[in-house]
Amino acid sequence: MQKQDVFDVIYTHTEGEPLCIIHSGVPYPVNSTVVEKRAFLVEHYDWLRKALMREPRGHNDMFGVFLTPPSSADYDAGLIYIDGHTYSHMCGHGTIAVAMVMVAMGMVPRNPDGKTTIRFETTAGLVVAEVDATQDEVLTTQFENVPAYVEAQDLPVVLPGYGEVKADIVWGGNYFGIIDLSQTALRIAPENGKTLIQMGLAAREQINAQYKIQHPTQAHINDLNFITFWHQPTIEGAFYKNVHVFSGGQLDRSPGGTGTSAMMAMFEARGKLGFNQPIKSEGLLGSGTFEGCLLGEVDLNGKRGVRPTVKGTASILGTARWNIDRNDPVGAGFIVR
């Protein structure tokens, strides 16, 4: 038997969307920033991403995060988000889950008043989470995300079989191409997953072909990976229902945290949402909601941005210690479609 690498992980879900938290076994360069840590992972540990996200340990829609040491005293930890295909700049459902796990499992000191603040370093910027807990139970996470903003509006997109629609490009920690399905026959539901994937990948290709993105303050961010479809909600009290299609055709099961941030920025820019007006966002499964709110506006190097907060809850599913033999071609990770 070959020498094996050993890694400890924690599994959670947030409104059905999974998260694999990788919290041991990676020797990050000392005093490196989170962007430098991600470059280190891409060069030296991309095999680990594939081995944990893909089969046989994961699955096509697995999502994960490398929980890293902070680069400075300004942060409590770093977050590098991943899936079986690529890396993401930020993730809201993941931030909700990681923050709750860190409090529940004693990875950070729990504030006696029940409100524990955790400052995360992400490749999108600073994200500040507040975990609400009693002595016996960790309840929710609310986080202030990086500033969101609208990059472009009303780009033409053709959805095969459904006709032309319009897309807005919005930053909410990731770039999203946001498309309103209200005037089409396509509904957001698990049984329509295959069609939603096909439409999302087609829309992303068209948007990326006609518009080049560059974040106004983050030089390393210039990619659009997520397509968001939305229409009227099915849960009473929700503001909308949406689904996010990303990477190789994955569907976010949750309402989406960076997605909720982007959606609120889109609605605010169109005069449909005000500051300090809480809303609820509904995801693919229709199982629950996230609560979002815009606190005010900020300047992003000449672009007008808004300050989003998102609140939700996650559940711990279990823990695992994975042994990885890098000479095992099947255990290295594979995808079947």
N, C-alpha and C positions, 0 to 999 in steps of 0.2 A: 504493500500500500504506500502511495506517495505521501509526502508531508502535506498536511492540510492547513489552510488558513482558517481562523476561527473568528466569528463576528457575532455580537449580541444585538438583537433587535427587539423592538416592541411594536405590536400591531394594534391599531385603533381603527375606528370608523367614525365619520362625521356625516350624519344623515345618509348613511349608506356608502359614502366614498371612502375607500380604504387608505391607510397610511402605514408604511413600514419605516420605523424610525431606527436608523443605523447609528448607534451611539458608542461603539467601541471598535478597536482593531485597526484604525487608520492613523498612521503617524504623520499628522499634518506638520508642515514647516512652521517652526517657531516664529511668532510675531507676524505671521502672514495675514493679509486682509482676506475677507471672504471671497473676493474675486480671485485672488491668488490661490486660495484653497481650491476653488472650483477648477482652475487651470491645472493644479496639481492632481486632482481627481481625474480629470479628462486624460492626462498624460499617463498616470500610473495606476489608477484604480477604476477605469471605465469597465474593466472586466467584472468588478464587484457589482457595479450598477446593473449590468446585464444579468449576472447570476442571481441577484435577489429580486429583480423586477419581473423577469421572464420566467416561463416554465423551466424546470419543475418546481421551483420554490415559490414563484409568483404566478402571474397570469397576464393576459394581454392588457387588462385595465388596472393593473397594480400601480400604485403611486407611492413614492417614498421621499425620504429626506435624510441627508447626512447632518446630524446634530454635532456641531463642531465647537471647539474651544473659541472664546472670543478673541479678537485681535487686540483689544485694548480694554481698559477699565470702563470705557463708555458703554460697553455691551456686557450682557450676561451669557450670551451664546450666539453661535452662528447657525444659519439655516441654508442648506443648499438642496433645492428640490429637484427630483428626478422622476422619470418613468422609464419604461422599457425601450424608449426610442431616443430620448434627449433629456435636456436640463430645462427647468423653468426658473424665472427670476424670483417669483414669489408664489405663495399659495395660501389662501385664506383658510380653507378647511383644514389644511395641515398645521397652520399656526394656531388655530383653535385647539387642535388635538395635542400638539407638542407642549403648549403652555400648560394644559391641564395635566398631562403626564408628568411634567417636571415638578409640579406642585404635589400631585398625588403620590409620586414615588420618591419624594425627598431630594430631588436633584437641585432644588433651590430652597433657601429658607422660606418657610411659610410665614407670612405676616400675621401676627396674632389678631389683627382687626378683621381678618377674613378676605382682605384685598391684597393680592400679591402681584407686584409689577415685575415684568420681565422684558428687558430690552434686547431685541433680536437684531443681529446684523445679517442682512440679506443682500443678494447681488442687485436688488432693486433699491436698497436704501434701508434706513432705520425703520423698524416696525416695533411699536410698544404695545405689549399685551398686558391686560389686567385680569387675573384669575379670581373668580369669586368662589369661596369655599367655606364650609362650616368645619367644625372639628372632625366630623365623621365623613364628609362628602365633598368632593370637588364638583361644582355646579356648572359654571359657564366660563367662557373666555370672551372678553371684548377687546379688540385691538384697534389702535389707530394705524391705518395703513399708510404707505407712502402716498404723497399727493397724486390724485387722478386728474386727467385732463382729456379734452376732446381734440384729437389730431385732425380729423377730416369728417365731413358729413356727406351723405347722399351719393356715395359711389355706386354706379350701376353694377348689378350682379345678376346673372341669369341662373336660376335653379332649374336644371333639366326636368321637364314635366310640370313645372309650376310657374314658369315665366320669370319676368324681370322683377327684381326687388331692389331696394336701396340699402346700402351698408354704411354705418358710421365706424370710424376707427377711433378707439378710445383706449387710453392707458389707465390701468387700475392696479399696477404691480406686474402685469403682463399686458401686452397689446391684444385687443379684442376687435374682431370685425363683427359688429352687432347688427342683426337683421331681424326686422319685425315680420312675423309670419301671420299676423292677424288677418290679412286680406288673402291668404292662401288656404288651401284645404289641408295642409300638413299640420298635424297636432304633435305636441311634445308629450310623448308617452313611451314607456319601455318597449311596447310592442312595435313601435315605429323606429327602433334604434338603428336598424340597417339603413333605412332611408335617410335618417338624420345624419348618419355618418357620411353617406355618399354626397348629400347636399353640402355638408360642412366642408369636406375636402375640396369639392368643386368651387365653393365660394372662396375658400382661402387661396386657391391657385389664382383665381381671377383678381382678387384684391392685391395680392403680392405682385402680380404682373403689371398692375396699373399704378401702384403707389409705393414709393420707397420711404421707409420710416427711419427716423433718427431721434432718440430721446433728447430733449433739450438740455438736460444736466448730467446724464449718464452716458459717456462716450461708448461704452461697450454694449449698449442696448439698441438694436436696430432690426429686430425681427418680430413678425406677427405669426403666432402659432395657434391662437385660439379663435374659433368662430362661435358666436353666441346667437342662438335663435330664441325668440321670445314671443309670447302672446298673452292673452288674458289669463289670470290665475284660475286655479281650480280649488284652492284652499281659501276659505272665507277669511278676509282680512289681509290677504297677501296683495302686493302691489302689481305683481306680474308673475308669470311662470317662465322659466328659461332652462336651456341646456347648453353646455359648452362642449364643443367638439375640438379635439386637439391632437397634436403629435401624429401618430400613425392611424388615427381614427378612433381614439378613445372617447368615451362619453363620461363627463362628470356626473356622478349620481347626486351630488349635493347641490344646493343653490349656488355654490361658488362664492368664495370670499373676495378674491381679486375681481371676480365677475360681478359681484354685488357692487363693489367700488366703481367699476367701469359703468355699470348700468345707471347708478345714481348720477355720475358725472354726465352721462348722455341725457338723462331726463332733465337734470338741472339746466343744461345748455339749451334745451328746447322749451324751457319755461314750465315744465310739468312737475317740478320738485323744488322745494325751497330749503334753505338752511335750517338746521335744528328741527327737521320734520322726519321723525322715524318712519321707516317703511319695513315691510317684511317681504323677503324674496323667496320664491318657491322653486325647487329643483325638479329634476327629471322624475324622481320616484313619487313626488307628492306626499312624502312622509312627514315633512316638517319644514320649518323656515329658518332663515337667518334674519337678524334684525340689523338694518343699516341706517346710518344717519350721516349727513354732511354737516361739519362744524363751521365751515367758513371757507374763504378763498386764500390762495397763496400765489406768489409769482414764481414761475419756473423758467428763469432766464428769458423773460419776455413773453412767455405763454401763461395764460390764466389757468390755474389749477384749483382744485377743491380738496378739502381734508375729509376723507371718509373714515368712519368707524364701522366695524362689523362685529356682531355678537352671535354666538352659537354654542352648541355643546357637543361633546364627543364621548365615545365609550372606549375603554381599553378592552381589547379582545384577547390578548395574551402576549407571551414573550417566547423567544426562540433563540437558540444558539446554533448557528449554521456553520457546518464544516464544509469548506470548499476546496476541492482538489482541482487545481487549474489544468491538470492533464486529462480531466474527464470532459470530453467534448459535449456530452449531453447536459451534465451538471453545470456547464458554463452558461447555460441559458439559451432558450430557443423560443420562437413564436410560430404558432400554427394558426392559420386563418381559414 
